Amino acid sequence: MDILYFAWVRERIGRPRETLDTNAATVAELVEELKSREDRYAAAFSDLSALRVAVNQELTDFDASLEGAREVAFFPPMTGG
């Protein structure tokens, strides 16, 4: 599965994307797996209320299933203007 990081999430983790084999069933489980990898991931995912997530390019919640997911993207909330 491709994991994409945008804006300050990318800056904290230090990479824009990575490919990951995971057994996580939900986005929340994936986040917990990532947080356990290194301190930089733990810092990036320390406040989920400051993050948004998309699975296969569709906005969703952290309790969303990863069944059939090819891509998960994490980014801060966006504003229009």
Summary of the structure (lengths in Angstrom):
residues: 81
radius of gyration: 11.7
end to end distance: 32.5
largest distance: 38.9
contacts: 202
relative contact order: 0.28
helix: 31%
strand: 26%
